[in-house]
């Protein structure tokens, strides 16, 4: 368990460093505290940590990352959802994506592949804009 916690701590540190590197130089002074960001391991339906599945809270957004792929970004302030290119990569990704929308983003209408496909067709889901990004 200690090794796992160490791995998670290293992962969080690397995520934060990647985020800071992506910030334009004129913005660096504005994002100097890690307190606005939180990364947690997703909890599956059995109550266990789902390996390599992360929920990231950053700048008012809730992000679902599976391995190294961003699957979904939920912006509650703007009521917008972006799905990454790998949103339907595998059955397992789908299972975790559905948990994300149901338990973390609290948008149960998107907790199924059919719900997402219907929303993508319309571009909307109960007032939320939704789009696929590459």
N, C-alpha and C positions, 0 to 999 in steps of 0.2 A: 504494500500500500504506500509506503514511503517513496518508493521509486516512481509510482504513478503520480503522486502529488508533485514530485520534483519535475516530472515530464510536463504536467499541466502548467506549473509555474514557468518553465522554460518556454512553453508554447505561448502563454500569455505575453511574456516578455518579447518574444519574436513578433507576435501580432502587433504589439504596441510600436515596436521599432519600425515595422513595415508601414504602419499607418503614418508615423511621423515623417518617414522618408518620402511619402506621397504628397505631403503637404507642401504647398508652394512656399518659397523662402519668406515672402511677406506675411504669411500666416503663421509661421512657426512660433512667434511669441504668444499667439492667441491660444494655442493648444500645447500647454506645457504641464498639464496635470493629468495623471492617469485616472483620477477619481471619476471622470465622466464616462469611463469605459468599464465594462465588466464582461468577462467571458465565463460561461459555465457549461459544463458537460450536460447534454440533454439526458433527461431521465425517460426511460422507455415505459411501456404500459405495465411492465412487471415491477416497476419501482427501482430498476437498476440503471446505472450509468450506461449510456449507449456509446460504445467505443468510436472515437473519431467523429462524433456528432456534437457540434457546439452551437450554442446560442450566444450571440454577442449583442450586448446593449451598448449603443454608441450614438451620441448626438441625437437622442430622441428616436432612434431607429432600433428595430429588433431584426437581427440578421441570423439566418440559419446557414451554417457552414457544415458541409459533409466532406470529410477529409480535407482537401485543398480547394474545393469548389464552393462558391457562394451559390446556394440554392434559391434563397428568397431574401428580399429586403422589404420590411414593412415600415413605412413612414407614417406613424399615427397622426402626426400634426397635419400632414397634407392628405391623409387618407389615400395613400398610394402604395401599390405593391409592385415590385419588380421581381420577375422570376429569372434566374440564371439559365444559361444554356443547358445545364445538366439537371434541370428540375425533375426530369423523368428518366434519369440515368438507369435505374434498376428498381426491382421490386422493393429492395431494402431501402433505397433512397426514398421511394414513395411512402413507405411505412413511416419513416422518420419525418418526412415533409408533412405528412398528415398530422402527426403528433405536434409538430411545430405550430401549424395553423390552429389546431384545436386547443392545445394547452398553453402555448406561449403567446401567440398573437391574438388569441381569442376571436378568431374568425372561422367558426365551425363550418360555414358554407364552403370553405376551401379545403376542408379536411378529407377530400377525396379527389381522385383524378378526374372524375366526371364533373365535379364542382369547378375545378380549375379550368377544364376545357370549355365549359359553358361560359365561365367568366371571361376567358381569353377571347372567345367568339364575340362577346358583347362589349368587351373592354371595361366592364363594370361588374361589381358584385356588392349589392346592398350599399351603394354609395361610395364604394372603394374603387378607384381606378386601378386597373391591372394591365401590365404589359410584359412581354417577353423581351429580355435584353440578351445580347450575345456576349 
